[in-house]
């Protein structure tokens, strides 16, 4: 979603836009190289060097840790995690009085919930975390509160209750359109299909709780309802794929409810966690996905984290820090991963959620409503 935001929203804007490429599982330099490899319009992109869009806008890629000068930002768009340094500057002294902050997947007032976008990156580790101040409060929440009071900032949150229902069209099925022309870019298509497959096949360990599974279920249920290929597969309740899906649901529910932490939870929470992955697991199976270790499928590689202990020998997920796991769908056997991605390319009219384009469009619309010319917009973006 972030690369589409860069190509279709940022590139076609008349604003001056700073795009902060975050750290985390990839370095900012790796992220910029990925953007350059995807789109000819960004082929010559460099950090801190302005690029002029065809409609009169200016785009400047910034390294995570960038601190904009005082009173230069009209709006900060929370398209991904960033360092505490960038966050404090972009929502503090860098934000003009009365500026806008657009959050993605936060609470309605902009404070952090449990999503990834409000986490902070670190120059010392690839992991993301909710950094806290000396009083134990999350840095994100402190910054948002300060922005509201010291900068008179107003916040607009893109709620998951909306964004999970706004899916990208499949560019391979939109011939003759500008967006459809992106389908001719093999690297872009591979990235878009892999991102969609992530919502279907990669299941988190018990420590993650039910939120990721439940959010993915909302998305995958739309595929089950609207993709004829999946609707027909669901109707064949005696099929091999359907039976395999039931087995996976049972195995996952036993795993996530039988850890020391989950055994101590109330029965209602254990039940909620047990069924949280049912829709994605069935969707993955109906699309031909076979998990490593299930029914003796070879290739199981336990992710290097104790969080995956006790999974019954089935690789439900993969190492989130792996640079190759997302594109390889490392939790599936290679043959079944190829079947699943081919089914998405061929049968899906829509792909994953359009979080970041929606967030940027909200920023433009809010500034238009306020009759403000957009002089400078800061987008924190993971650009993967």
LUMKOLKE-747284 format. One record per residue (C-alpha): residue in three letters; x, y, z. Coordinates in steps of 0.001 Angstrom, whole numbers, plus 500000, padded with zeros to 6 digits. Layout:
BEGIN
<r rest="ALA" x="X" y="Y" z="Z"/>
...
This chain:
BEGIN
<r rest="UNK" x="500000" y="500000" z="500000"/>
<r rest="UNK" x="502871" y="502394" z="500662"/>
<r rest="UNK" x="504416" y="502010" z="497213"/>
<r rest="UNK" x="501046" y="502672" z="495561"/>
<r rest="UNK" x="500733" y="505744" z="497769"/>
<r rest="UNK" x="504126" y="506937" z="496521"/>
<r rest="UNK" x="503365" y="506312" z="492855"/>
<r rest="UNK" x="499695" y="507280" z="492594"/>
<r rest="UNK" x="499200" y="509892" z="495343"/>
<r rest="UNK" x="502537" y="511538" z="496087"/>
<r rest="UNK" x="503719" y="511623" z="492469"/>
<r rest="UNK" x="500478" y="513281" z="491342"/>
<r rest="UNK" x="500403" y="515939" z="494062"/>
<r rest="UNK" x="501165" y="519654" z="493766"/>
<r rest="UNK" x="502422" y="519730" z="497367"/>
<r rest="UNK" x="505943" y="519680" z="498723"/>
<r rest="UNK" x="506159" y="516282" z="500402"/>
<r rest="UNK" x="508864" y="514885" z="502664"/>
<r rest="UNK" x="508779" y="511070" z="502611"/>
<r rest="UNK" x="510547" y="509635" z="505658"/>
<r rest="UNK" x="511773" y="506092" z="504972"/>
<r rest="UNK" x="511839" y="504218" z="508242"/>
<r rest="UNK" x="514256" y="501793" z="509774"/>
<r rest="UNK" x="513146" y="498464" z="511197"/>
<r rest="UNK" x="513401" y="495154" z="509373"/>
<r rest="UNK" x="514915" y="497044" z="506423"/>
<r rest="UNK" x="517211" y="500041" z="506478"/>
<r rest="UNK" x="516090" y="503351" z="504938"/>
<r rest="UNK" x="518672" y="502852" z="502183"/>
<r rest="UNK" x="517254" y="499418" z="501369"/>
<r rest="UNK" x="513753" y="500869" z="501248"/>
<r rest="UNK" x="514811" y="503652" z="498889"/>
<r rest="UNK" x="516534" y="501146" z="496635"/>
<r rest="UNK" x="513320" y="499119" z="496549"/>
<r rest="UNK" x="511281" y="502167" z="495504"/>
<r rest="UNK" x="513844" y="503004" z="492815"/>
<r rest="UNK" x="513662" y="499448" z="491467"/>
<r rest="UNK" x="509872" y="499542" z="491238"/>
<r rest="UNK" x="509169" y="502827" z="489480"/>
<r rest="UNK" x="510989" y="504616" z="486675"/>
<r rest="UNK" x="509800" y="507986" z="487996"/>
<r rest="UNK" x="511868" y="507424" z="491148"/>
<r rest="UNK" x="514834" y="505797" z="489420"/>
<r rest="UNK" x="517182" y="508673" z="490244"/>
<r rest="UNK" x="515857" y="509321" z="493756"/>
<r rest="UNK" x="518397" y="510220" z="496440"/>
<r rest="UNK" x="518008" y="511227" z="500045"/>
<r rest="UNK" x="517561" y="514974" z="500601"/>
<r rest="UNK" x="517494" y="515718" z="496848"/>
<r rest="UNK" x="514223" y="517245" z="495561"/>
<r rest="UNK" x="512310" y="515495" z="492786"/>
<r rest="UNK" x="509750" y="517505" z="490821"/>
<r rest="UNK" x="506462" y="515854" z="489941"/>
<r rest="UNK" x="504801" y="516416" z="486538"/>
<r rest="UNK" x="502057" y="518534" z="488146"/>
<r rest="UNK" x="504370" y="520948" z="489972"/>
<r rest="UNK" x="504897" y="519185" z="493288"/>
<r rest="UNK" x="508180" y="518480" z="495057"/>
<r rest="UNK" x="509108" y="515151" z="496660"/>
<r rest="UNK" x="512072" y="514732" z="499003"/>
<r rest="UNK" x="513024" y="511356" z="500476"/>
<r rest="UNK" x="514354" y="511634" z="504021"/>
<r rest="UNK" x="516282" y="509192" z="506179"/>
<r rest="UNK" x="514644" y="508013" z="509393"/>
<r rest="UNK" x="515796" y="510394" z="512105"/>
<r rest="UNK" x="515170" y="513451" z="509932"/>
<r rest="UNK" x="514040" y="516515" z="511860"/>
<r rest="UNK" x="512231" y="519115" z="509723"/>
<r rest="UNK" x="512977" y="522806" z="510361"/>
<r rest="UNK" x="510674" y="524723" z="512679"/>
<r rest="UNK" x="507211" y="525681" z="511404"/>
<r rest="UNK" x="507525" y="523996" z="508008"/>
<r rest="UNK" x="505007" y="521116" z="508153"/>
<r rest="UNK" x="501300" y="521573" z="507392"/>
<r rest="UNK" x="500475" y="517922" z="507998"/>
<r rest="UNK" x="502125" y="514770" z="509307"/>
<r rest="UNK" x="500762" y="511490" z="507912"/>
<r rest="UNK" x="501477" y="508389" z="510002"/>
<r rest="UNK" x="501955" y="505872" z="507166"/>
<r rest="UNK" x="504428" y="503797" z="509151"/>
<r rest="UNK" x="506650" y="503699" z="512239"/>
<r rest="UNK" x="509529" y="506129" z="512554"/>
<r rest="UNK" x="512183" y="507086" z="515070"/>
<r rest="UNK" x="511268" y="509057" z="518175"/>
<r rest="UNK" x="513527" y="511850" z="516899"/>
<r rest="UNK" x="511557" y="512269" z="513669"/>
<r rest="UNK" x="508237" y="511920" z="515469"/>
<r rest="UNK" x="509053" y="514591" z="518060"/>
<r rest="UNK" x="510272" y="517048" z="515419"/>
<r rest="UNK" x="507537" y="516472" z="512816"/>
<r rest="UNK" x="504740" y="516741" z="515399"/>
<r rest="UNK" x="506532" y="519286" z="517558"/>
<r rest="UNK" x="508515" y="522312" z="516449"/>
<r rest="UNK" x="508329" y="521305" z="512786"/>
<r rest="UNK" x="504519" y="521351" z="512743"/>
<r rest="UNK" x="502938" y="524702" z="512014"/>
<r rest="UNK" x="500441" y="526015" z="514544"/>
<r rest="UNK" x="497063" y="524473" z="513831"/>
<r rest="UNK" x="498671" y="521723" z="511759"/>
<r rest="UNK" x="497154" y="518352" z="510951"/>
<r rest="UNK" x="498194" y="514883" z="512135"/>
<r rest="UNK" x="496692" y="511887" z="510317"/>
<r rest="UNK" x="497061" y="508639" z="512245"/>
<r rest="UNK" x="496552" y="505132" z="510860"/>
<r rest="UNK" x="495024" y="502420" z="513032"/>
<r rest="UNK" x="495199" y="504435" z="516257"/>
<r rest="UNK" x="492468" y="505422" z="518690"/>
<r rest="UNK" x="490041" y="508101" z="517575"/>
<r rest="UNK" x="491978" y="510757" z="519499"/>
<r rest="UNK" x="495257" y="509717" z="517864"/>
<r rest="UNK" x="496701" y="507896" z="520864"/>
<r rest="UNK" x="498278" y="504509" z="520299"/>
<r rest="UNK" x="496246" y="501333" z="520248"/>
<r rest="UNK" x="498227" y="498193" z="519407"/>
<r rest="UNK" x="499104" y="498730" z="515767"/>
<r rest="UNK" x="502540" y="498906" z="514198"/>
<r rest="UNK" x="502354" y="502466" z="512871"/>
<r rest="UNK" x="502614" y="504051" z="516308"/>
<r rest="UNK" x="505735" y="502094" z="517234"/>
<r rest="UNK" x="509257" y="503546" z="517079"/>
<r rest="UNK" x="512278" y="502423" z="515123"/>
<r rest="UNK" x="515773" y="502258" z="516561"/>
<r rest="UNK" x="519215" y="502689" z="515016"/>
<r rest="UNK" x="520511" y="499910" z="517286"/>
<r rest="UNK" x="518091" y="497111" z="516373"/>
<r rest="UNK" x="515772" y="496057" z="513584"/>
<r rest="UNK" x="512923" y="495516" z="516031"/>
<r rest="UNK" x="510075" y="497997" z="516482"/>
<r rest="UNK" x="508820" y="498940" z="519940"/>
<r rest="UNK" x="506596" y="501314" z="521871"/>
<r rest="UNK" x="509238" y="503511" z="523462"/>
<r rest="UNK" x="508341" y="505064" z="526804"/>
<r rest="UNK" x="509394" y="508200" z="528637"/>
<r rest="UNK" x="510630" y="508484" z="532229"/>
<r rest="UNK" x="507085" y="508179" z="533568"/>
<r rest="UNK" x="506402" y="504982" z="531660"/>
<r rest="UNK" x="504090" y="506636" z="529127"/>
<r rest="UNK" x="504381" y="505745" z="525468"/>
<r rest="UNK" x="506426" y="508277" z="523523"/>
<r rest="UNK" x="503775" y="508348" z="520793"/>
<r rest="UNK" x="501028" y="509359" z="523228"/>
<r rest="UNK" x="503191" y="512036" z="524853"/>
<r rest="UNK" x="504028" y="513542" z="521457"/>
<r rest="UNK" x="500377" y="513558" z="520310"/>
<r rest="UNK" x="499231" y="515217" z="523532"/>
<r rest="UNK" x="501978" y="517841" z="523282"/>
<r rest="UNK" x="501100" y="518547" z="519634"/>
<r rest="UNK" x="497478" y="519176" z="520537"/>
<r rest="UNK" x="498316" y="521601" z="523321"/>
<r rest="UNK" x="501557" y="523287" z="522206"/>
<r rest="UNK" x="500939" y="523334" z="518433"/>
<r rest="UNK" x="497107" y="523409" z="518458"/>
<r rest="UNK" x="497255" y="520378" z="516183"/>
<r rest="UNK" x="494102" y="518555" z="515160"/>
<r rest="UNK" x="494064" y="514793" z="514609"/>
<r rest="UNK" x="492207" y="512663" z="512084"/>
<r rest="UNK" x="492477" y="508896" z="512538"/>
<r rest="UNK" x="492020" y="506378" z="509738"/>
<r rest="UNK" x="490156" y="503686" z="511641"/>
<r rest="UNK" x="490624" y="500016" z="510830"/>
<r rest="UNK" x="486824" y="499818" z="510889"/>
<r rest="UNK" x="486955" y="501686" z="507579"/>
<r rest="UNK" x="490336" y="500856" z="506065"/>
<r rest="UNK" x="489877" y="497062" z="506197"/>
<r rest="UNK" x="486969" y="497413" z="503773"/>
<r rest="UNK" x="488777" y="499555" z="501188"/>
<r rest="UNK" x="490837" y="497162" z="499091"/>
<r rest="UNK" x="493166" y="497815" z="496170"/>
<r rest="UNK" x="491850" y="496769" z="492761"/>
<r rest="UNK" x="493961" y="494080" z="491111"/>
<r rest="UNK" x="495914" y="496032" z="488449"/>
<r rest="UNK" x="496075" y="492898" z="486286"/>
<r rest="UNK" x="492301" y="493181" z="485846"/>
<r rest="UNK" x="492176" y="496918" z="485099"/>
<r rest="UNK" x="493364" y="497064" z="481511"/>
<r rest="UNK" x="493490" y="500442" z="479801"/>
<r rest="UNK" x="493866" y="502499" z="482983"/>
<r rest="UNK" x="496834" y="504317" z="484508"/>
<r rest="UNK" x="496615" y="502156" z="487618"/>
<r rest="UNK" x="496284" y="499037" z="485477"/>
<r rest="UNK" x="499536" y="499892" z="483723"/>
<r rest="UNK" x="501300" y="499099" z="487013"/>
<r rest="UNK" x="500411" y="495470" z="486362"/>
<r rest="UNK" x="503013" y="495397" z="483601"/>
<r rest="UNK" x="505684" y="495978" z="486254"/>
<r rest="UNK" x="506592" y="492460" z="487381"/>
<r rest="UNK" x="508312" y="493654" z="490563"/>
<r rest="UNK" x="505316" y="495736" z="491578"/>
<r rest="UNK" x="502880" y="492893" z="490884"/>
<r rest="UNK" x="504999" y="490447" z="492877"/>
<r rest="UNK" x="505066" y="492874" z="495814"/>
<r rest="UNK" x="501311" y="493492" z="495674"/>
<r rest="UNK" x="500441" y="489793" z="495461"/>
<r rest="UNK" x="502855" y="488879" z="498271"/>
<r rest="UNK" x="501364" y="491580" z="500495"/>
<r rest="UNK" x="497877" y="490190" z="499846"/>
<r rest="UNK" x="499063" y="486651" z="500572"/>
<r rest="UNK" x="500455" y="487869" z="503906"/>
<r rest="UNK" x="496925" y="488690" z="505096"/>
<r rest="UNK" x="495872" y="485162" z="504172"/>
<r rest="UNK" x="498604" y="482717" z="505123"/>
<r rest="UNK" x="500909" y="484082" z="507858"/>
<r rest="UNK" x="499509" y="483447" z="511357"/>
<r rest="UNK" x="501128" y="485024" z="514421"/>
<r rest="UNK" x="502162" y="483197" z="517613"/>
<r rest="UNK" x="499983" y="483220" z="520766"/>
<r rest="UNK" x="501784" y="486206" z="522296"/>
<r rest="UNK" x="500386" y="488441" z="519532"/>
<r rest="UNK" x="496845" y="487929" z="520797"/>
<r rest="UNK" x="493785" y="487828" z="518522"/>
<r rest="UNK" x="493972" y="491327" z="516978"/>
<r rest="UNK" x="496066" y="490459" z="513894"/>
<r rest="UNK" x="494027" y="487351" z="513138"/>
<r rest="UNK" x="490727" y="489159" z="513600"/>
<r rest="UNK" x="491809" y="492038" z="511382"/>
<r rest="UNK" x="492975" y="489642" z="508673"/>
<r rest="UNK" x="489702" y="487738" z="509010"/>
<r rest="UNK" x="487721" y="490854" z="508072"/>
<r rest="UNK" x="489810" y="491156" z="504907"/>
<r rest="UNK" x="489803" y="487455" z="504013"/>
<r rest="UNK" x="486042" y="487163" z="504544"/>
<r rest="UNK" x="485619" y="489637" z="501698"/>
<r rest="UNK" x="487644" y="487333" z="499437"/>
<r rest="UNK" x="485538" y="484329" z="500499"/>
<r rest="UNK" x="482324" y="486225" z="499707"/>
<r rest="UNK" x="483356" y="487880" z="496463"/>
<r rest="UNK" x="485852" y="485603" z="494670"/>
<r rest="UNK" x="483916" y="482931" z="492692"/>
<r rest="UNK" x="486887" y="480546" z="492848"/>
<r rest="UNK" x="486764" y="480611" z="496660"/>
<r rest="UNK" x="482963" y="480520" z="496857"/>
<r rest="UNK" x="482920" y="477313" z="494795"/>
<r rest="UNK" x="485699" y="475801" z="496918"/>
<r rest="UNK" x="483797" y="476642" z="500113"/>
<r rest="UNK" x="480689" y="474918" z="498741"/>
<r rest="UNK" x="482615" y="471656" z="498323"/>
<r rest="UNK" x="482658" y="470876" z="502043"/>
<r rest="UNK" x="483947" y="467351" z="501430"/>
<r rest="UNK" x="486951" y="468482" z="499389"/>
<r rest="UNK" x="490547" y="467784" z="500343"/>
<r rest="UNK" x="491300" y="471518" z="500686"/>
<r rest="UNK" x="488305" y="472080" z="502977"/>
<r rest="UNK" x="489272" y="469133" z="505184"/>
<r rest="UNK" x="492841" y="470376" z="505342"/>
<r rest="UNK" x="491551" y="473795" z="506402"/>
<r rest="UNK" x="489555" y="472285" z="509281"/>
<r rest="UNK" x="492634" y="470388" z="510433"/>
<r rest="UNK" x="494695" y="473569" z="510422"/>
<r rest="UNK" x="492064" y="475480" z="512410"/>
<r rest="UNK" x="492020" y="472719" z="515040"/>
<r rest="UNK" x="495824" y="472523" z="515227"/>
<r rest="UNK" x="496245" y="476293" z="515524"/>
<r rest="UNK" x="493578" y="476594" z="518216"/>
<r rest="UNK" x="495274" y="473881" z="520299"/>
<r rest="UNK" x="498635" y="475629" z="519972"/>
<r rest="UNK" x="497581" y="479153" z="520873"/>
<r rest="UNK" x="495445" y="478133" z="523843"/>
<r rest="UNK" x="497963" y="475761" z="525411"/>
<r rest="UNK" x="500846" y="478046" z="526367"/>
<r rest="UNK" x="501626" y="479033" z="529972"/>
<r rest="UNK" x="500409" y="482567" z="529283"/>
<r rest="UNK" x="497150" y="481661" z="527545"/>
<r rest="UNK" x="496260" y="478877" z="530007"/>
<r rest="UNK" x="496064" y="481567" z="532686"/>
<r rest="UNK" x="493638" y="483708" z="530677"/>
<r rest="UNK" x="489855" y="483766" z="531227"/>
<r rest="UNK" x="487964" y="481132" z="529268"/>
<r rest="UNK" x="486302" y="483776" z="527094"/>
<r rest="UNK" x="489673" y="485143" z="525968"/>
<r rest="UNK" x="491006" y="481646" z="525247"/>
<r rest="UNK" x="487952" y="480898" z="523111"/>
<r rest="UNK" x="488359" y="484159" z="521238"/>
<r rest="UNK" x="492015" y="483381" z="520508"/>
<r rest="UNK" x="491198" y="479789" z="519523"/>
<r rest="UNK" x="488870" y="480778" z="516666"/>
<r rest="UNK" x="490623" y="484007" z="515649"/>
<r rest="UNK" x="492538" y="482440" z="512745"/>
<r rest="UNK" x="489766" y="480212" z="511388"/>
<r rest="UNK" x="488885" y="482343" z="508360"/>
<r rest="UNK" x="492480" y="483047" z="507173"/>
<r rest="UNK" x="493531" y="479394" z="507620"/>
<r rest="UNK" x="490547" y="478114" z="505643"/>
<r rest="UNK" x="491105" y="480762" z="502976"/>
<r rest="UNK" x="494774" y="479747" z="502642"/>
<r rest="UNK" x="493865" y="476087" z="502322"/>
<r rest="UNK" x="491147" y="476671" z="499716"/>
<r rest="UNK" x="493669" y="478635" z="497648"/>
<r rest="UNK" x="496000" y="475639" z="497659"/>
<r rest="UNK" x="498283" y="476638" z="500514"/>
<r rest="UNK" x="499964" y="473815" z="502442"/>
<r rest="UNK" x="501814" y="474690" z="505645"/>
<r rest="UNK" x="505241" y="473219" z="506241"/>
<r rest="UNK" x="505016" y="470408" z="508765"/>
<r rest="UNK" x="501299" y="469763" z="508248"/>
<r rest="UNK" x="500624" y="466143" z="507231"/>
<r rest="UNK" x="504369" y="465652" z="507067"/>
<r rest="UNK" x="504958" y="468411" z="504487"/>
<r rest="UNK" x="508707" y="468963" z="504280"/>
<r rest="UNK" x="510721" y="472128" z="504642"/>
<r rest="UNK" x="509752" y="473166" z="508172"/>
<r rest="UNK" x="512099" y="475868" z="509457"/>
<r rest="UNK" x="511238" y="477048" z="512936"/>
<r rest="UNK" x="511436" y="480853" z="513083"/>
<r rest="UNK" x="514293" y="481911" z="515422"/>
<r rest="UNK" x="511954" y="482964" z="518212"/>
<r rest="UNK" x="510690" y="481197" z="521309"/>
<r rest="UNK" x="507283" y="482671" z="520476"/>
<r rest="UNK" x="506826" y="479833" z="517970"/>
<r rest="UNK" x="507601" y="477038" z="520441"/>
<r rest="UNK" x="504915" y="474385" z="520857"/>
<r rest="UNK" x="503333" y="474877" z="517452"/>
<r rest="UNK" x="502894" y="471133" z="516995"/>
<r rest="UNK" x="505408" y="470971" z="514159"/>
<r rest="UNK" x="503386" y="473157" z="511785"/>
<r rest="UNK" x="504977" y="476380" z="510582"/>
<r rest="UNK" x="502017" y="478745" z="510834"/>
<r rest="UNK" x="504160" y="481862" z="510492"/>
<r rest="UNK" x="507656" y="483041" z="509679"/>
<r rest="UNK" x="510371" y="485296" z="511039"/>
<r rest="UNK" x="508984" y="488837" z="510675"/>
<r rest="UNK" x="512514" y="490236" z="510332"/>
<r rest="UNK" x="513383" y="488047" z="507347"/>
<r rest="UNK" x="513849" y="490062" z="504160"/>
<r rest="UNK" x="512909" y="487105" z="501962"/>
<r rest="UNK" x="510144" y="485460" z="503986"/>
<r rest="UNK" x="507355" y="487778" z="502828"/>
<r rest="UNK" x="507932" y="487204" z="499136"/>
<r rest="UNK" x="508629" y="483478" z="499539"/>
<r rest="UNK" x="505621" y="482936" z="501851"/>
<r rest="UNK" x="508064" y="480987" z="503986"/>
<r rest="UNK" x="505397" y="479273" z="506107"/>
<r rest="UNK" x="504086" y="477404" z="503025"/>
<r rest="UNK" x="505750" y="474723" z="500936"/>
<r rest="UNK" x="507280" y="476286" z="497802"/>
<r rest="UNK" x="504906" y="474426" z="495490"/>
<r rest="UNK" x="501800" y="475490" z="497371"/>
<r rest="UNK" x="503044" y="479068" z="497746"/>
<r rest="UNK" x="503245" y="479224" z="493945"/>
<r rest="UNK" x="499665" y="477894" z="493657"/>
<r rest="UNK" x="498350" y="480407" z="496170"/>
<r rest="UNK" x="499968" y="483429" z="494553"/>
<r rest="UNK" x="498868" y="482265" z="491078"/>
<r rest="UNK" x="495288" y="482024" z="492344"/>
<r rest="UNK" x="495460" y="485583" z="493692"/>
<r rest="UNK" x="496791" y="486925" z="490391"/>
<r rest="UNK" x="494171" y="485088" z="488358"/>
<r rest="UNK" x="490993" y="485152" z="490436"/>
<r rest="UNK" x="491103" y="488202" z="492722"/>
<r rest="UNK" x="489464" y="491455" z="491618"/>
<r rest="UNK" x="490815" y="493142" z="494744"/>
<r rest="UNK" x="494021" y="492756" z="496755"/>
<r rest="UNK" x="495060" y="494082" z="500182"/>
<r rest="UNK" x="493836" y="497157" z="502082"/>
<r rest="UNK" x="494738" y="500630" z="500816"/>
<r rest="UNK" x="495818" y="502037" z="504194"/>
<r rest="UNK" x="498465" y="504541" z="503110"/>
<r rest="UNK" x="496769" y="506027" z="500011"/>
<r rest="UNK" x="493651" y="506582" z="502105"/>
<r rest="UNK" x="495674" y="508322" z="504818"/>
<r rest="UNK" x="497319" y="510704" z="502354"/>
<r rest="UNK" x="493997" y="511455" z="500654"/>
<r rest="UNK" x="492483" y="512224" z="504056"/>
<r rest="UNK" x="495307" y="514715" z="504654"/>
<r rest="UNK" x="494725" y="516430" z="501313"/>
<r rest="UNK" x="490974" y="516555" z="501894"/>
<r rest="UNK" x="491296" y="517954" z="505421"/>
<r rest="UNK" x="493676" y="520671" z="504267"/>
<r rest="UNK" x="491376" y="521507" z="501358"/>
<r rest="UNK" x="488417" y="521808" z="503722"/>
<r rest="UNK" x="490482" y="524163" z="505878"/>
<r rest="UNK" x="491191" y="526181" z="502690"/>
<r rest="UNK" x="494916" y="525813" z="503310"/>
<r rest="UNK" x="497347" y="525568" z="500410"/>
<r rest="UNK" x="499431" y="522470" z="501049"/>
<r rest="UNK" x="502943" y="523836" z="501422"/>
<r rest="UNK" x="504618" y="520898" z="503089"/>
<r rest="UNK" x="503420" y="517404" z="503956"/>
<r rest="UNK" x="505490" y="514886" z="505924"/>
<r rest="UNK" x="504722" y="511224" z="505267"/>
<r rest="UNK" x="506267" y="508634" z="507533"/>
<r rest="UNK" x="506447" y="505564" z="505291"/>
<r rest="UNK" x="507864" y="502055" z="505498"/>
<r rest="UNK" x="508015" y="501866" z="501679"/>
<r rest="UNK" x="508255" y="498105" z="501471"/>
